[in-house]
Amino acid sequence: MAIIGFLVFGLVVGALARLIKPGKQNLSILATLGLGVVGSLIGGVVASALGTGDIFELNILGAIVAIVAAVLLIGVAESLTGRNKTHV
């Protein structure tokens, strides 16, 4: 059950990150989920390193770091996919 909660939280984090990031992102729902989960994992690791809880424990600091990390990851994903397109 904890994995389902982690995936749902990752999707929420990914969606919030897409709302915060300006402009239109060409990301699928699976890409949003993946970037949100990775952002959530980064947020959990940072919060755990600061001693505010466990990696998979939901806390405010971890959520904030997760959203910021997901926004940065969306920027990285956009820059990587933008290079593959040819401009005519």
RAPEKA-V365039 format. One record per residue. N is the residue number from 1. SS is DSSP state (2 for helix, 1 for strand, 0 for the rest). PSI is psi in whole degrees, -180 to 180 (NA if undefined). Layout:
n-><N & N>
ss-><SS & SS>
psi-><PSI & PSI>
This chain:
n-><1 & 2 & 3 & 4 & 5 & 6 & 7 & 8 & 9 & 10 & 11 & 12 & 13 & 14 & 15 & 16 & 17 & 18 & 19 & 20 & 21 & 22 & 23 & 24 & 25 & 26 & 27 & 28 & 29 & 30 & 31 & 32 & 33 & 34 & 35 & 36 & 37 & 38 & 39 & 40 & 41 & 42 & 43 & 44 & 45 & 46 & 47 & 48 & 49 & 50 & 51 & 52 & 53 & 54 & 55 & 56 & 57 & 58 & 59 & 60 & 61 & 62 & 63 & 64 & 65 & 66 & 67 & 68 & 69 & 70 & 71 & 72 & 73 & 74 & 75 & 76 & 77 & 78 & 79 & 80 & 81 & 82 & 83 & 84 & 85 & 86 & 87 & 88>
ss-><0 & 2 & 2 & 2 & 2 & 2 & 2 & 2 & 2 & 2 & 2 & 2 & 2 & 2 & 2 & 2 & 2 & 2 & 2 & 2 & 0 & 0 & 0 & 0 & 0 & 0 & 0 & 0 & 2 & 2 & 2 & 2 & 2 & 2 & 2 & 2 & 2 & 2 & 2 & 2 & 2 & 2 & 2 & 2 & 2 & 2 & 2 & 2 & 2 & 0 & 0 & 0 & 0 & 0 & 0 & 0 & 0 & 0 & 0 & 2 & 2 & 2 & 2 & 2 & 2 & 2 & 2 & 2 & 2 & 2 & 2 & 2 & 2 & 2 & 2 & 2 & 2 & 2 & 2 & 2 & 2 & 2 & 2 & 2 & 0 & 0 & 0 & 0>
psi-><-30 & -32 & -40 & -42 & -39 & -41 & -41 & -43 & -38 & -39 & -40 & -43 & -44 & -42 & -43 & -39 & -39 & -33 & -36 & -40 & 124 & 154 & 175 & 129 & 135 & 67 & 141 & 173 & -33 & -37 & -40 & -43 & -46 & -46 & -35 & -40 & -43 & -41 & -40 & -39 & -42 & -44 & -40 & -39 & -43 & -45 & -38 & -40 & -31 & -5 & 23 & -3 & -171 & 163 & -43 & 11 & 134 & 118 & 166 & -44 & -44 & -38 & -42 & -45 & -37 & -43 & -43 & -43 & -40 & -38 & -44 & -39 & -36 & -40 & -41 & -44 & -40 & -41 & -35 & -41 & -24 & -26 & -26 & -18 & 141 & 138 & 130 & NA>
